[in-house]
Amino acid sequence: MGAYDFATWRRLGRLVLADPSRGRRKLFVCGLYLALSALAAFTALCLALDRLLFPGFRRVEPRGAIFILGNGRSGTTHLHRLLTADRERFSFFQTWELVLPSIAARKLVYALAWLDRALLRGAVARALQRREDAALGEVRRLHDWQSTGSEEDDFLFFHNLSSVSLTWPFPYPELADLFFTDRLPGPRRRELVGFYRRLVQRQLHLHGAGRTHCAKSPQFTLKMRSLCEVFPDARFVVMLRHPYETIPSLVDLMSWYWKRMGATPEQVDGSAEVLREAMIAQYRYAAEVVDELPPERFALVRFEDLLADPRAVVEELYARFGLPLTLAYTAYLEGEREHARGFRSVHEYDLANAALRARLQAELGDLFDRFGWPR
């Protein structure tokens, strides 16, 4: 059980009990804490069943995995969905699969879905889709959540209680260390990230051991050295967007979530500052780590280039990593190039204020020069 972060679980329990909120917010955080605890226990049971019933997954080697990193709001989601449209080549987790990462649980879902199609002509699936669309209609204006779409692999760390994403429903500044996995002692961080590797092995076992796992998660940026240790031939794509744009955009988005979930003003302000600190650290850390890697194991992609010509960006990535393009996927990329010409973001936010601009120039000045970001 060394792959489980029980220290964070206990600390989170104390924070939930001490949360000054009342009424619905208090019930929400207490209920969610218990639900996540139950989910972690259920997953542990299912993973144990996997080892008994499907031992072959342990022989799967996740070779050449690709991790799309960088800061939130820098285009990681867009690039990930472009790459994973090449279904013949890449493996990735759909949102619902992140909730049920074990082979045993997944096989049960497949069986229930087959029964729904065979006996009810898909009535249950349609009903679930309607409920999903109704529940997520407003949220999808800011982020395109889909149960069958690709999502953050960091959500898998909910199952061992170490996910950075715990700071989303639990905006407690005391959880700031969750961002900085690579600051942990080597054996400990390899235990936590090794848990994730075993989930990737299961995913490849289910969907094809010959595929390449492709993940995106800005939260993985501060795990890059751990990922290099656990996935020794991994490749990294780091998205680059001007910090004047990414940091205010993500802080604004997360603050909107926290307020909607009833967090106190102190929790919102404290967590927003933690997020700013982590994002600044991500810019610095990503640049440091890629400078240690050989050229064939990393690529830097500018946000504006991805928006202007996604086909050219993807073709350059395939060439850099030695991946052949199929005719069908090339045609898909051409369609995305045409679609990109009419793209407009619906997320409105204030750009960095003078104080934040001065701070970013002071802390990241060399990166402004390196990447040609206007000051």
N, C-alpha and C positions, 0 to 999 in steps of 0.2 A: 504493500500500500504506500510505498515511498513516493509514488508518482502523484499522490494526492496532497493538496496544500491545506492540511488541517489547521495550521496556524492562522491562515487567512479566514477560514471558515469560523473558527472560534472568535477571532477579532470582529468579523462582520456580525456575528450574533450579538456581541456586546454593543456594537454601534447601533444595531436595530433596536435593541431594548432601551438604549439611551436616547434614541431619536426623539426630539421634543415635539414632533408632529402629533396631532390628535385626529380622531375620527377616521375618515376614509383613508387618509394617507398612512396613518399608523397601521391600520388593518392591511393596507397594500404591502408595506415593507415587511411586516411580520409574515403575512401569507406567502409572499414571494420568497422570502428566506427559507421557509419550511418547504415550499415547492421545489426550490433549487436543491435543497438538501436531499429531498426524496428522489429527485431526478438523478443526482449523482449516485445515490445508493442503488437505484434501479439500473443505471448504466453499468455500475460495477458488477452487478449480478449478470447482466446480459453479456458483458465482456468475458466473464468467467465461463459462461455457456459457449461462447465462441471458441475459447481455447479447448473445450471438450468436444464440441460438435464439428468445428471447422478449423482444425489445427493447421491446414495448409496455408492459411493467410500469413503465417510467420515465415514462410519461405519466399514471400514476395519481396522483391527489392525495389523500392521507389527511386529508380535511377533518373538522374537529370531533372529533378523537380524544379519547377519555375515558381518563384515567389515575386508577386507584384507588390511593391512596398512604396513608401513615401509618406506624405502627410495626407490626412483626410481632406477631401475636396480638391484633390490634385489630379483626378481622372483615373484613379485605380479601378473603380467599379467599371467604368466605360471600357478600359483596356482589357480587363478580365473577361467581360462579356464578349468582346470581339474575339479574343483568343479561344475561349471555350466554345465558341460556335463551331470550331473545328472538332466536332465530336469524335471523329475517327482517331484523332491523335491524343486529345487531352481528357484527363479525368478531373472532376471537381465535385464539390459537395453542393447539392441543392439545399435550400433553406430547411426543408423538412428533414433532410438527412442529417443536418447538424444537430437536430434534436434527438435523433435515433441513430447514433453512429455504429451500433453493433450489427453484425451480420444476422444474428438470431432475431433481433427486433425488426430488422429490415425485411427478412424473409416472411415474418408474420404479416407485415403491412402489404407485401406483394400478394400474399394469399387472400387477404381481406379485399384488396382491390380487384382481384380476379373474380371473387364471389360477387362483388357489387356489379361488375360488368356482366357476368353470366346470368345472374338471377334478377337484378334490378335495373339492368341497362344503364348503369352509371348514375343512378339517382342520388346515391350518397355523395359521390364525387362532385356532382353539380351543386348539391346543397352546401357542401363545405366551401366550394368556390364562391358561392353567393355570400356566405357569411364572411369569408375573407375579404371580398371586395367591399362590403359594407363597413367592416371594421377598419380597414386601412385606407379608405378613400382619401382622407385629408393628409395622412402621413405620406402617401405616394406623391403628393405634390413636391415634396422635398427629397424623398428617397424612394426609389421604385422597389418596394418590398413585394416579392412574389414567393409563395411557398415552393414553387418549382423552379425558381430562378437561382442563380449563384449568389452566394453571400460570403461574409467574413469567416474565414477559417478560425479566427480567434474565438468565435462562439463555442468551438469544441472544447475550449479550456473551461467552460462552465462545468463540464463533467468531472474535472479534477480540481475544481474550486479555485483556479488561479487566473481566470480570464480578466484581461484589462476591461472587458465590456461589463464587468460587475459595477464599474463606476458610472454606467449609464442609468440603471434603475436605482442604484444606491450612491447618490452624489455626496459621498463623505470624503473630504480632503485627506482623512487619515489613511485612505487606500492608495495614496499616490505611488507607493513603491511597486504596485502591480504593473505599472508601465515599464519598470526597469529590470526586467528579467535578467539581463546580462550582467547586472551588478551582483547577482547571487554567486556563491561559491560554485566552481565548475561542476562538481558532482551533482549538486542540487538542481542547477538549471538544466543539466542534461537529463535528470530524472523527469522533470516537468515536461520538457520538450520531447523526450523519448515517448511519453504517453501519447502525444500528438502523432508521432511517427507511426506508432502501432495502429492508430485509427486510419491513417493514410494507407497502410498496408491492407487493412480490411476493405477500404474503398476500392483499391486496385484489384483485390481478390474478387470482388463482386462485379466490377465493370470492365475488367480486362487488365491482366498483369503487364501486358506490353505497352499500355498507355503511359503517358507522362502526366504526373499530377501537376496541376496548375492552380495556385492559390493566390488570393489577394487579401491583404489585411494591413492597413497602415499600422495597426498595433504590433505587427511583427517586426517593425523597423528596429525597435530597441531589443529584439531577440536575434539579430542577424548573426552574431558570433555563435550563439547556441545552435541556430539552424545550420551553420557551416559545420559544426561539430557532429550533429546528428544526421544531417544529409550532406555528406562530404563532397558530393559532386553537384550540389544545388546551384542553380543559376538565379540571378536576381535582376529584376527590372525596377529601377527606382524612378518614380514619377517626380518631375520637377515643376513646381508652379511658384510664382512670386509669393513670398511669405506675407506680404501686405494683403493678399487675397485669401490664402488658405486659412490662416489663423483666425481672422475675424469671422470668416464664413463658418468654420466648424464650431467655434465658440458660440456663435449666434444660434446655430442649429441645435447644439446640445443644450444650451440654456433654454431654448424653446421646449425641448423634451422635458427637462427637469421641472420647469414651471408648470407644464401641463400635468405632470405627475404629482404636483403638490409639494415639491421641495421648498424649504424655507429660503428666504432671500440670502441668509448667511451660507447655507449649503450651496446655493447656485453660484454666489460670488466666489466662495472658496474653491469649488470644483472647477470653475472657469479659469482661475489662476493656475491650478494644478495642470489643467489641459494646455494652457499657454506654455508653461514650463516644459511639458513633455514634447510639445510640437517643436519648440526651439531646439530641444535636445535631439529630436529625430532628424532635423536638417543636418546638424553637426555629425551625428553618429553615422548616418547613411554615407556621407561623404568620406568619413574616415575608413569605414569598412570596405567600400568598393575600391578605395585606393590600395588596399592590401590584396585584392583579387586579380587574377589574370584576366585580360580583356575578354576572353571567350566565356567568362562566367558572369558578366554583368553588362547591363545597358542602362543608359540614362535617357529618359524620354521627356521632352518638354510638353507641358499641358497644351500649349497653343499649337504645337505641331500635330498632336493627336486630334485636336478639334478641326484643324485645317485640312488634314489629309490622313485619315486613319489607315487607309490602304497602304500608303507609303511607309508609315510607322511600323505596321505589322510585317510588311515584307522585309524591312530592314532588320527587325528582330529575328525573323526566320533565318535570314542569311547569316546573322551574327552567331546564332546558336546552331547552325548547320541543320536546319529542319526543312525538308522539301514541302513545297506548296502543291496542293491538288487543284485541278481545274475548277471543281465545284466550290472550293473554299475561296479561290481567287475571284470567282463570280460574286460570291457573297460579299467580299471586301469591296468590290466595285460598287455594289448597292449601298454599302455603308458610306462610301465616299460621297455619293450623291446625297444621301440623307444628311450628312454632316454640314452640307452647304446651307441647310435651312434651320440648323439647331439654334435655339435660344434658351438660356437657363431661366427657370421660373423662380429661383431662390434669390430674393433680394436681401441685401445686408449692407451695413456700413463698412467701408474700407478702413484700414488701420488708421487710428487717430495719431496725432503728432507724438504723443508719449510712447505709443507702441512702436511707431516708425523709428524713433530715436533708439529705443531699446534693441530693436532688431538690427539696426545698422551697427550698434556697438558690439553685439554678441555674434553676429553673423557677417560682419563686414567683408571678410575674405571670400565668403561664398557669394556675396553680391558681386564682387569683382570677378570671381571664377565663372559665374553663370550669366553675367551681363544683366543683372536685374537693376532697373532704374532705382535710384535712391529718392 
